[in-house]
Amino acid sequence: PVSIEYTASTVSKVSFVATRAYRVKTITGRVEIAGTGGAATAVIGKVASGTAIASATALHTGSFNFVGTTLTNQVLTPAAAANLEIAAGDAIGIVITGTITSASGVITVNLVPV
């Protein structure tokens, strides 16, 4: 699995580079400390080598909520099947919208080799 930990100072970033082909199975996040600065969300996405994470293709529908209920899992709905294919050399990362202030937690992307 790919675990994307976040804290109040986290910015949009890459957390994993694939060395082989994978398929995304599930994406689950958990808020340990909820953000307090208003709306703040994230999209977990993939990009090809040479592409900024800000231009990521989303791996799920909707978004992860940094101000969601603490200690509660947020299961993200998978995107269309073609978007779940991770090629060797692709990167997986987080794209943040808003300011996550005091938030902390983790988002885990479960992958299977193909």
Stockholm file with secondary structure:
# STOCKHOLM 1.0

chainA/1-114         PVSIEYTASTVSKVSFVATRAYRVKTITGRVEIAGTGGAATAVIGKVASGTAIASATALHTGSFNFVGTTLTNQVLTPAAAANLEIAAGDAIGIVITGTITSASGVITVNLVPV
#=GR chainA/1-114 SS CEEEEECTTCCSEEEEECSSCEEEEEEEEEEEECCCSSCEEEEEEEECTTCCGGGCEESBSSCEETTSCTTCEEEECBCCGGGGEECTTCEEEEEEEECCTTCEEEEEEEEEEC
#=GC SS_cons         CEEEEECTTCCSEEEEECSSCEEEEEEEEEEEECCCSSCEEEEEEEECTTCCGGGCEESBSSCEETTSCTTCEEEECBCCGGGGEECTTCEEEEEEEECCTTCEEEEEEEEEEC
//
